[in-house]
Amino acid sequence: MSWKVVCPEGAVAENDLKEFEVDGVMILLARAGDDYFAYPPLCPHQEEPLRKGGCDGKEIFCFKHLWQWDMRTGACTGTESRVPLKMYPVRKTDGTVQALIEQPLEYEYEV
């Protein structure tokens, strides 16, 4: 297991979400202030792309059913949200944002 460079620091605007492919694994990177967070790119509810939703520096939300999660912990914060977001460990090193990706994080999706 090793840290993989996702992007240069600043490649994601504050309070924004952006997808990246890292060694064949798609991840969603979010930024709140100087902190970065990485998640699987699809909502755990019905596989909607989370990048179409948004974040406000505290929460991420899915545009389709408005599920909400704490950006820093992945914990459910909305009344409809029932599945927490999985998260990849992230660090900043030498002007880059790096993620620890052992394998793709996946959900068991509802049908």
The first five atom37 places (N, CA, C, CB, O) and aatype in JSON, in Angstrom:
{
  "aatype": [12, 15, 17, 11, 19, 19, 4, 14, 6, 7, 0, 19, 0, 6, 2, 3, 10, 11, 6, 13, 6, 19, 3, 7, 19, 12, 9, 10, 10, 0, 1, 0, 7, 3, 3, 18, 13, 0, 18, 14, 14, 10, 4, 14, 8, 5, 6, 6, 14, 10, 1, 11, 7, 7, 4, 3, 7, 11, 6, 9, 13, 4, 13, 11, 8, 10, 17, 5, 17, 3, 12, 1, 16, 7, 0, 4, 16, 7, 16, 6, 15, 1, 19, 14, 10, 11, 12, 18, 14, 19, 1, 11, 16, 3, 7, 16, 19, 5, 0, 10, 9, 6, 5, 14, 10, 6, 18, 6, 18, 6, 19],
  "atom_mask": [
    [1, 1, 1, 1, 1],
    [1, 1, 1, 1, 1],
    [1, 1, 1, 1, 1],
    [1, 1, 1, 1, 1],
    [1, 1, 1, 1, 1],
    [1, 1, 1, 1, 1],
    [1, 1, 1, 1, 1],
    [1, 1, 1, 1, 1],
    [1, 1, 1, 1, 1],
    [1, 1, 1, 0, 1],
    [1, 1, 1, 1, 1],
    [1, 1, 1, 1, 1],
    [1, 1, 1, 1, 1],
    [1, 1, 1, 1, 1],
    [1, 1, 1, 1, 1],
    [1, 1, 1, 1, 1],
    [1, 1, 1, 1, 1],
    [1, 1, 1, 1, 1],
    [1, 1, 1, 1, 1],
    [1, 1, 1, 1, 1],
    [1, 1, 1, 1, 1],
    [1, 1, 1, 1, 1],
    [1, 1, 1, 1, 1],
    [1, 1, 1, 0, 1],
    [1, 1, 1, 1, 1],
    [1, 1, 1, 1, 1],
    [1, 1, 1, 1, 1],
    [1, 1, 1, 1, 1],
    [1, 1, 1, 1, 1],
    [1, 1, 1, 1, 1],
    [1, 1, 1, 1, 1],
    [1, 1, 1, 1, 1],
    [1, 1, 1, 0, 1],
    [1, 1, 1, 1, 1],
    [1, 1, 1, 1, 1],
    [1, 1, 1, 1, 1],
    [1, 1, 1, 1, 1],
    [1, 1, 1, 1, 1],
    [1, 1, 1, 1, 1],
    [1, 1, 1, 1, 1],
    [1, 1, 1, 1, 1],
    [1, 1, 1, 1, 1],
    [1, 1, 1, 1, 1],
    [1, 1, 1, 1, 1],
    [1, 1, 1, 1, 1],
    [1, 1, 1, 1, 1],
    [1, 1, 1, 1, 1],
    [1, 1, 1, 1, 1],
    [1, 1, 1, 1, 1],
    [1, 1, 1, 1, 1],
    [1, 1, 1, 1, 1],
    [1, 1, 1, 1, 1],
    [1, 1, 1, 0, 1],
    [1, 1, 1, 0, 1],
    [1, 1, 1, 1, 1],
    [1, 1, 1, 1, 1],
    [1, 1, 1, 0, 1],
    [1, 1, 1, 1, 1],
    [1, 1, 1, 1, 1],
    [1, 1, 1, 1, 1],
    [1, 1, 1, 1, 1],
    [1, 1, 1, 1, 1],
    [1, 1, 1, 1, 1],
    [1, 1, 1, 1, 1],
    [1, 1, 1, 1, 1],
    [1, 1, 1, 1, 1],
    [1, 1, 1, 1, 1],
    [1, 1, 1, 1, 1],
    [1, 1, 1, 1, 1],
    [1, 1, 1, 1, 1],
    [1, 1, 1, 1, 1],
    [1, 1, 1, 1, 1],
    [1, 1, 1, 1, 1],
    [1, 1, 1, 0, 1],
    [1, 1, 1, 1, 1],
    [1, 1, 1, 1, 1],
    [1, 1, 1, 1, 1],
    [1, 1, 1, 0, 1],
    [1, 1, 1, 1, 1],
    [1, 1, 1, 1, 1],
    [1, 1, 1, 1, 1],
    [1, 1, 1, 1, 1],
    [1, 1, 1, 1, 1],
    [1, 1, 1, 1, 1],
    [1, 1, 1, 1, 1],
    [1, 1, 1, 1, 1],
    [1, 1, 1, 1, 1],
    [1, 1, 1, 1, 1],
    [1, 1, 1, 1, 1],
    [1, 1, 1, 1, 1],
    [1, 1, 1, 1, 1],
    [1, 1, 1, 1, 1],
    [1, 1, 1, 1, 1],
    [1, 1, 1, 1, 1],
    [1, 1, 1, 0, 1],
    [1, 1, 1, 1, 1],
    [1, 1, 1, 1, 1],
    [1, 1, 1, 1, 1],
    [1, 1, 1, 1, 1],
    [1, 1, 1, 1, 1],
    [1, 1, 1, 1, 1],
    [1, 1, 1, 1, 1],
    [1, 1, 1, 1, 1],
    [1, 1, 1, 1, 1],
    [1, 1, 1, 1, 1],
    [1, 1, 1, 1, 1],
    [1, 1, 1, 1, 1],
    [1, 1, 1, 1, 1],
    [1, 1, 1, 1, 1],
    [1, 1, 1, 1, 1],
    [1, 1, 1, 1, 1]
  ],
  "atom_positions": [
    [[0.84, -1.16, 0.0], [0.0, 0.0, 0.0], [0.89, 1.23, 0.0], [-0.96, 0.0, 1.21], [1.92, 1.28, 0.68]],
    [[0.47, 2.23, -0.78], [1.28, 3.44, -0.85], [0.4, 4.63, -1.17], [2.38, 3.29, -1.91], [-0.72, 4.5, -1.67]],
    [[0.92, 5.78, -0.87], [0.22, 7.03, -1.15], [0.35, 7.35, -2.62], [0.78, 8.19, -0.28], [1.42, 7.18, -3.21]],
    [[-0.73, 7.8, -3.23], [-0.77, 8.13, -4.66], [-1.1, 9.6, -4.82], [-1.8, 7.25, -5.41], [-1.98, 10.13, -4.15]],
    [[-0.38, 10.28, -5.72], [-0.67, 11.68, -6.0], [-2.0, 11.77, -6.73], [0.47, 12.33, -6.84], [-2.21, 11.11, -7.75]],
    [[-2.9, 12.6, -6.2], [-4.2, 12.83, -6.84], [-4.13, 14.06, -7.72], [-5.32, 13.0, -5.77], [-4.57, 14.03, -8.87]],
    [[-3.57, 15.16, -7.18], [-3.51, 16.42, -7.92], [-2.6, 17.39, -7.17], [-4.93, 17.03, -8.12], [-2.22, 17.13, -6.03]],
    [[-2.25, 18.5, -7.82], [-1.53, 19.54, -7.09], [-2.48, 20.23, -6.1], [-0.92, 20.58, -8.07], [-3.68, 20.31, -6.35]],
    [[-1.93, 20.72, -5.0], [-2.74, 21.52, -4.08], [-3.33, 22.69, -4.87], [-1.9, 22.03, -2.85], [-2.65, 23.28, -5.71]],
    [[-4.57, 23.02, -4.6], [-5.22, 24.12, -5.29], [-5.95, 23.71, -6.56], [0.0, 0.0, 0.0], [-6.63, 24.54, -7.16]],
    [[-5.84, 22.45, -6.97], [-6.54, 22.0, -8.18], [-8.05, 21.88, -7.97], [-5.98, 20.65, -8.63], [-8.82, 21.83, -8.93]],
    [[-8.46, 21.83, -6.7], [-9.88, 21.82, -6.36], [-10.17, 23.12, -5.61], [-10.28, 20.55, -5.48], [-9.5, 23.44, -4.63]],
    [[-11.16, 23.86, -6.09], [-11.52, 25.11, -5.44], [-12.13, 24.84, -4.06], [-12.51, 25.91, -6.32], [-12.68, 23.76, -3.82]],
    [[-12.03, 25.81, -3.17], [-12.64, 25.67, -1.86], [-14.14, 25.45, -2.0], [-12.35, 26.91, -0.98], [-14.79, 26.08, -2.84]],
    [[-14.7, 24.56, -1.18], [-16.12, 24.2, -1.2], [-16.54, 23.66, -2.56], [-16.98, 25.4, -0.84], [-17.63, 23.96, -3.05]],
    [[-15.66, 22.85, -3.15], [-15.96, 22.26, -4.45], [-15.66, 20.77, -4.41], [-15.15, 22.96, -5.57], [-14.98, 20.27, -3.51]],
    [[-16.17, 20.07, -5.42], [-15.96, 18.63, -5.6], [-15.41, 18.39, -6.99], [-17.29, 17.83, -5.38], [-15.86, 19.02, -7.95]],
    [[-14.44, 17.5, -7.11], [-13.87, 17.2, -8.42], [-13.44, 15.74, -8.46], [-12.67, 18.15, -8.73], [-12.87, 15.23, -7.5]],
    [[-13.72, 15.08, -9.58], [-13.34, 13.67, -9.74], [-11.93, 13.56, -10.34], [-14.36, 12.93, -10.64], [-11.51, 14.37, -11.16]],
    [[-11.22, 12.52, -9.89], [-9.9, 12.2, -10.41], [-9.8, 10.69, -10.55], [-8.78, 12.75, -9.48], [-10.42, 9.94, -9.81]],
    [[-8.99, 10.26, -11.53], [-8.67, 8.85, -11.66], [-7.25, 8.66, -11.16], [-8.82, 8.36, -13.14], [-6.32, 9.32, -11.61]],
    [[-7.11, 7.75, -10.22], [-5.8, 7.47, -9.62], [-5.53, 5.98, -9.75], [-5.75, 7.92, -8.1], [-6.19, 5.16, -9.11]],
    [[-4.58, 5.62, -10.59], [-4.25, 4.21, -10.82], [-5.49, 3.38, -11.14], [-3.54, 3.62, -9.6], [-5.65, 2.27, -10.62]],
    [[-6.35, 3.91, -11.99], [-7.54, 3.19, -12.42], [-8.72, 3.26, -11.47], [0.0, 0.0, 0.0], [-9.77, 2.67, -11.73]],
    [[-8.57, 3.97, -10.36], [-9.64, 4.11, -9.38], [-10.17, 5.54, -9.42], [-9.14, 3.75, -7.95], [-9.41, 6.49, -9.28]],
    [[-11.49, 5.68, -9.62], [-12.1, 7.0, -9.61], [-12.37, 7.41, -8.16], [-13.42, 7.02, -10.44], [-12.93, 6.65, -7.38]],
    [[-11.96, 8.64, -7.82], [-12.25, 9.18, -6.5], [-12.82, 10.58, -6.65], [-10.98, 9.19, -5.6], [-12.59, 11.25, -7.66]],
    [[-13.54, 11.0, -5.65], [-14.08, 12.35, -5.58], [-13.3, 13.08, -4.51], [-15.62, 12.36, -5.28], [-13.22, 12.63, -3.37]],
    [[-12.73, 14.22, -4.87], [-11.96, 15.01, -3.93], [-12.76, 16.26, -3.58], [-10.57, 15.39, -4.51], [-13.28, 16.94, -4.46]],
    [[-12.85, 16.55, -2.28], [-13.55, 17.73, -1.79], [-12.55, 18.59, -1.03], [-14.76, 17.35, -0.89], [-11.57, 18.1, -0.47]],
    [[-12.83, 19.88, -1.02], [-11.94, 20.8, -0.3], [-12.75, 21.72, 0.59], [-11.08, 21.62, -1.28], [-13.75, 22.3, 0.16]],
    [[-12.31, 21.85, 1.84], [-12.88, 22.8, 2.79], [-11.71, 23.56, 3.41], [-13.76, 22.08, 3.9], [-10.95, 22.99, 4.2]],
    [[-11.56, 24.81, 3.05], [-10.4, 25.57, 3.51], [-9.13, 24.96, 2.95], [0.0, 0.0, 0.0], [-9.01, 24.78, 1.73]],
    [[-8.19, 24.62, 3.82], [-6.94, 23.99, 3.38], [-6.99, 22.47, 3.49], [-5.77, 24.51, 4.21], [-5.99, 21.79, 3.22]],
    [[-8.14, 21.92, 3.87], [-8.27, 20.48, 4.06], [-8.92, 19.82, 2.85], [-9.08, 20.19, 5.32], [-9.82, 20.38, 2.22]],
    [[-8.45, 18.62, 2.55], [-8.98, 17.83, 1.43], [-9.52, 16.51, 1.96], [-7.89, 17.58, 0.34], [-9.02, 15.97, 2.95]],
    [[-10.55, 15.99, 1.28], [-11.19, 14.74, 1.66], [-11.51, 13.97, 0.4], [-12.49, 15.0, 2.5], [-11.87, 14.55, -0.62]],
    [[-11.37, 12.64, 0.45], [-11.58, 11.81, -0.74], [-12.59, 10.71, -0.46], [-10.25, 11.2, -1.22], [-12.58, 10.08, 0.6]],
    [[-13.48, 10.48, -1.45], [-14.58, 9.53, -1.32], [-14.75, 8.77, -2.64], [-15.9, 10.27, -0.93], [-14.2, 9.17, -3.66]],
    [[-15.5, 7.67, -2.61], [-15.94, 7.08, -3.88], [-16.82, 8.12, -4.59], [-16.72, 5.71, -3.66], [-17.5, 8.9, -3.92]],
    [[-16.83, 8.15, -5.91], [-17.52, 9.23, -6.62], [-19.04, 9.12, -6.71], [-16.98, 9.31, -7.98], [-19.7, 10.07, -7.11]],
    [[-19.6, 7.96, -6.33], [-21.04, 7.77, -6.49], [-21.74, 7.75, -5.14], [-21.33, 6.47, -7.25], [-21.22, 7.23, -4.16]],
    [[-22.93, 8.31, -5.11], [-23.76, 8.32, -3.91], [-24.06, 6.88, -3.49], [-25.09, 9.12, -4.14], [-24.37, 6.05, -4.34]],
    [[-23.98, 6.56, -2.19], [-24.26, 5.21, -1.74], [-25.74, 4.82, -1.82], [-23.79, 5.04, -0.34], [-26.1, 3.67, -1.57]],
    [[-26.58, 5.77, -2.17], [-28.01, 5.51, -2.26], [-28.38, 4.85, -3.59], [-28.8, 6.8, -2.09], [-28.85, 3.72, -3.62]],
    [[-28.17, 5.57, -4.7], [-28.56, 5.04, -6.0], [-27.55, 5.35, -7.09], [-29.91, 5.58, -6.4], [-27.92, 5.59, -8.24]],
    [[-26.29, 5.36, -6.75], [-25.19, 5.5, -7.71], [-25.18, 6.79, -8.51], [-25.23, 4.36, -8.65], [-24.67, 6.82, -9.63]],
    [[-25.73, 7.85, -7.97], [-25.69, 9.15, -8.65], [-24.31, 9.78, -8.44], [-26.82, 10.1, -8.13], [-23.73, 9.62, -7.37]],
    [[-23.78, 10.48, -9.45], [-22.48, 11.13, -9.28], [-22.56, 12.25, -8.23], [-21.99, 11.71, -10.63], [-23.32, 13.21, -8.38]],
    [[-21.77, 12.12, -7.19], [-21.79, 13.14, -6.13], [-21.26, 14.49, -6.61], [-20.97, 12.68, -4.95], [-21.6, 15.52, -6.03]],
    [[-20.45, 14.5, -7.66], [-19.92, 15.78, -8.17], [-21.03, 16.69, -8.66], [-18.92, 15.54, -9.3], [-20.85, 17.9, -8.74]],
    [[-22.19, 16.12, -9.0], [-23.33, 16.94, -9.45], [-24.05, 17.6, -8.28], [-24.31, 16.08, -10.24], [-24.84, 18.52, -8.47]],
    [[-23.77, 17.14, -7.07], [-24.36, 17.73, -5.88], [-23.57, 18.95, -5.48], [0.0, 0.0, 0.0], [-23.45, 19.9, -6.25]],
    [[-23.03, 18.94, -4.31], [-22.22, 20.07, -3.89], [-21.72, 19.89, -2.48], [0.0, 0.0, 0.0], [-21.97, 18.88, -1.83]],
    [[-21.01, 20.91, -2.03], [-20.55, 20.95, -0.65], [-20.46, 22.4, -0.23], [-19.16, 20.23, -0.48], [-20.29, 23.3, -1.05]],
    [[-20.58, 22.61, 1.07], [-20.57, 23.98, 1.58], [-19.45, 24.2, 2.6], [-21.9, 24.3, 2.21], [-19.48, 25.17, 3.35]],
    [[-18.48, 23.31, 2.62], [-17.39, 23.42, 3.57], [-17.64, 22.61, 4.83], [0.0, 0.0, 0.0], [-16.71, 22.38, 5.61]],
    [[-18.88, 22.18, 5.04], [-19.23, 21.35, 6.19], [-19.87, 20.04, 5.76], [-20.17, 22.1, 7.11], [-19.6, 18.99, 6.34]],
    [[-20.72, 20.11, 4.74], [-21.45, 18.93, 4.29], [-21.35, 18.74, 2.79], [-22.92, 19.03, 4.7], [-21.14, 19.7, 2.03]],
    [[-21.49, 17.49, 2.37], [-21.63, 17.12, 0.96], [-23.08, 16.7, 0.79], [-20.62, 15.97, 0.53], [-23.66, 16.08, 1.69]],
    [[-23.67, 17.03, -0.35], [-25.03, 16.56, -0.59], [-25.18, 16.02, -2.0], [-26.04, 17.69, -0.34], [-24.5, 16.46, -2.93]],
    [[-26.07, 15.07, -2.15], [-26.4, 14.47, -3.44], [-27.56, 15.27, -4.04], [-26.76, 12.95, -3.3], [-28.54, 15.55, -3.35]],
    [[-27.45, 15.61, -5.29], [-28.45, 16.46, -5.93], [-29.79, 15.74, -6.13], [-27.94, 16.94, -7.27], [-30.83, 16.39, -6.16]],
    [[-29.77, 14.42, -6.27], [-31.0, 13.71, -6.65], [-32.0, 13.58, -5.5], [-30.66, 12.34, -7.17], [-33.18, 13.9, -5.66]],
    [[-31.54, 13.1, -4.35], [-32.45, 12.89, -3.22], [-32.04, 13.69, -1.99], [-32.52, 11.42, -2.87], [-32.63, 13.53, -0.91]],
    [[-31.04, 14.54, -2.15], [-30.57, 15.45, -1.1], [-30.06, 14.75, 0.16], [-31.68, 16.37, -0.72], [-30.16, 15.29, 1.26]],
    [[-29.51, 13.55, -0.01], [-28.81, 12.94, 1.12], [-27.64, 13.84, 1.47], [-28.32, 11.48, 0.78], [-27.08, 14.5, 0.6]],
    [[-27.26, 13.88, 2.76], [-26.21, 14.77, 3.23], [-25.25, 14.04, 4.16], [-26.81, 15.99, 3.95], [-25.64, 13.14, 4.91]],
    [[-23.97, 14.45, 4.08], [-22.93, 13.85, 4.91], [-21.97, 14.91, 5.41], [-22.17, 12.77, 4.13], [-21.76, 15.94, 4.76]],
    [[-21.39, 14.66, 6.57], [-20.33, 15.49, 7.11], [-19.09, 15.29, 6.24], [-20.04, 15.14, 8.61], [-18.66, 14.16, 6.04]],
    [[-18.53, 16.37, 5.72], [-17.37, 16.27, 4.83], [-16.17, 15.63, 5.52], [-16.98, 17.65, 4.32], [-15.41, 14.88, 4.9]],
    [[-15.99, 15.93, 6.8], [-14.78, 15.51, 7.51], [-14.82, 14.07, 8.0], [-14.54, 16.41, 8.67], [-13.78, 13.43, 8.17]],
    [[-16.05, 13.54, 8.24], [-16.16, 12.2, 8.82], [-16.92, 11.22, 7.94], [-16.84, 12.29, 10.15], [-16.77, 10.01, 8.11]],
    [[-17.72, 11.71, 7.0], [-18.56, 10.86, 6.17], [-19.86, 10.46, 6.85], [0.0, 0.0, 0.0], [-20.67, 9.74, 6.27]],
    [[-20.07, 10.92, 8.09], [-21.28, 10.58, 8.84], [-22.52, 11.2, 8.2], [-21.16, 11.04, 10.3], [-22.45, 12.3, 7.65]],
    [[-23.63, 10.5, 8.27], [-24.9, 11.01, 7.75], [-25.35, 12.21, 8.59], [-25.99, 9.89, 7.76], [-25.3, 12.17, 9.82]],
    [[-25.78, 13.25, 7.92], [-26.29, 14.42, 8.63], [-27.72, 14.75, 8.26], [-25.4, 15.62, 8.36], [-28.41, 15.43, 9.02]],
    [[-28.18, 14.31, 7.11], [-29.54, 14.6, 6.67], [-30.53, 13.57, 7.21], [0.0, 0.0, 0.0], [-30.14, 12.46, 7.57]],
    [[-31.78, 13.95, 7.24], [-32.81, 13.04, 7.76], [-33.03, 11.85, 6.85], [-34.11, 13.79, 7.94], [-33.44, 10.79, 7.32]],
    [[-32.76, 11.98, 5.55], [-32.96, 10.88, 4.6], [-31.73, 9.97, 4.51], [-33.29, 11.44, 3.24], [-31.86, 8.81, 4.12]],
    [[-30.57, 10.49, 4.84], [-29.32, 9.74, 4.68], [-29.27, 8.56, 5.64], [-28.11, 10.66, 4.9], [-29.5, 8.72, 6.84]],
    [[-28.96, 7.39, 5.11], [-28.89, 6.19, 5.95], [-27.56, 5.46, 5.83], [-30.01, 5.25, 5.59], [-27.26, 4.6, 6.66]],
    [[-26.76, 5.79, 4.85], [-25.48, 5.1, 4.63], [-24.36, 6.14, 4.68], [-25.48, 4.32, 3.26], [-24.37, 7.07, 3.87]],
    [[-23.41, 6.01, 5.61], [-22.3, 6.97, 5.65], [-21.42, 6.86, 4.41], [-21.46, 6.75, 6.91], [-21.36, 5.82, 3.76]],
    [[-20.74, 7.95, 4.11], [-19.77, 7.94, 3.01], [-18.5, 7.25, 3.46], [-19.47, 9.38, 2.53], [-18.01, 7.49, 4.57]],
    [[-17.97, 6.41, 2.61], [-16.66, 5.82, 2.85], [-15.62, 6.87, 2.45], [-16.47, 4.48, 2.05], [-15.88, 7.71, 1.6]],
    [[-14.46, 6.81, 3.08], [-13.44, 7.81, 2.82], [-12.07, 7.18, 2.64], [-13.4, 8.82, 3.96], [-11.73, 6.19, 3.29]],
    [[-11.29, 7.78, 1.74], [-9.89, 7.42, 1.58], [-9.06, 8.35, 2.45], [-9.44, 7.5, 0.07], [-9.36, 9.54, 2.52]],
    [[-8.02, 7.85, 3.12], [-7.11, 8.74, 3.83], [-6.43, 9.7, 2.84], [-6.04, 7.92, 4.61], [-6.07, 9.31, 1.73]],
    [[-6.27, 10.95, 3.25], [-5.68, 11.99, 2.4], [-4.62, 12.74, 3.18], [-6.78, 12.98, 1.87], [-4.74, 12.94, 4.39]],
    [[-3.58, 13.16, 2.47], [-2.56, 14.02, 3.06], [-2.06, 14.99, 1.99], [-1.38, 13.18, 3.64], [-2.26, 14.78, 0.8]],
    [[-1.41, 16.06, 2.45], [-0.75, 17.01, 1.55], [0.75, 16.86, 1.76], [-1.22, 18.49, 1.81], [1.25, 16.9, 2.88]],
    [[1.48, 16.69, 0.65], [2.93, 16.52, 0.7], [3.56, 17.16, -0.53], [3.31, 15.02, 0.8], [3.13, 16.91, -1.65]],
    [[4.57, 17.98, -0.32], [5.35, 18.57, -1.42], [4.46, 19.25, -2.46], [6.19, 17.51, -2.09], [4.7, 19.13, -3.66]],
    [[3.43, 19.97, -1.99], [2.56, 20.71, -2.91], [1.54, 19.86, -3.64], [0.0, 0.0, 0.0], [0.87, 20.34, -4.56]],
    [[1.4, 18.58, -3.22], [0.42, 17.7, -3.86], [-0.59, 17.2, -2.82], [1.12, 16.51, -4.55], [-0.32, 17.18, -1.62]],
    [[-1.73, 16.79, -3.32], [-2.72, 16.09, -2.5], [-2.58, 14.62, -2.83], [-4.2, 16.62, -2.76], [-2.59, 14.23, -4.0]],
    [[-2.44, 13.79, -1.81], [-2.24, 12.36, -2.01], [-3.32, 11.57, -1.28], [-0.83, 11.92, -1.53], [-3.81, 12.0, -0.23]],
    [[-3.68, 10.42, -1.84], [-4.67, 9.54, -1.21], [-4.06, 8.15, -1.05], [-5.98, 9.47, -2.05], [-3.25, 7.71, -1.87]],
    [[-4.46, 7.48, 0.0], [-4.04, 6.11, 0.25], [-5.13, 5.21, -0.3], [-3.79, 5.85, 1.78], [-6.21, 5.09, 0.28]],
    [[-4.83, 4.57, -1.43], [-5.84, 3.76, -2.12], [-5.34, 2.33, -2.18], [-6.13, 4.31, -3.55], [-4.5, 1.98, -3.02]],
    [[-5.86, 1.49, -1.29], [-5.51, 0.08, -1.28], [-6.35, -0.67, -2.32], [-5.71, -0.53, 0.12], [-5.86, -1.57, -3.0]],
    [[-7.62, -0.28, -2.41], [-8.56, -0.86, -3.37], [-9.73, 0.12, -3.48], [-9.06, -2.29, -2.91], [-9.89, 0.98, -2.62]],
    [[-10.53, 0.01, -4.53], [-11.68, 0.91, -4.64], [-12.66, 0.67, -3.49], [-12.39, 0.71, -6.0], [-12.97, -0.48, -3.16]],
    [[-13.14, 1.74, -2.88], [-14.18, 1.64, -1.85], [-15.51, 1.57, -2.57], [-14.13, 2.84, -0.84], [-15.8, 2.39, -3.44]],
    [[-16.33, 0.59, -2.21], [-17.6, 0.39, -2.9], [-18.73, 0.24, -1.9], [-17.54, -0.83, -3.83], [-18.5, -0.04, -0.72]],
    [[-19.96, 0.42, -2.39], [-21.17, 0.27, -1.57], [-22.02, -0.86, -2.13], [-21.98, 1.59, -1.54], [-21.88, -1.23, -3.29]],
    [[-22.9, -1.39, -1.31], [-23.94, -2.29, -1.77], [-25.14, -1.4, -2.06], [-24.27, -3.43, -0.71], [-25.82, -0.93, -1.15]],
    [[-25.41, -1.18, -3.34], [-26.44, -0.23, -3.73], [-27.83, -0.81, -3.61], [-26.21, 0.23, -5.14], [-28.07, -1.99, -3.85]],
    [[-28.77, 0.08, -3.22], [-30.18, -0.27, -3.19], [-30.69, -0.35, -4.61], [-30.99, 0.74, -2.36], [-30.21, 0.37, -5.49]],
    [[-31.65, -1.18, -4.83], [-32.2, -1.31, -6.19], [-33.55, -0.63, -6.27], [-32.33, -2.78, -6.6], [-34.17, -0.62, -7.33]]
  ]
}
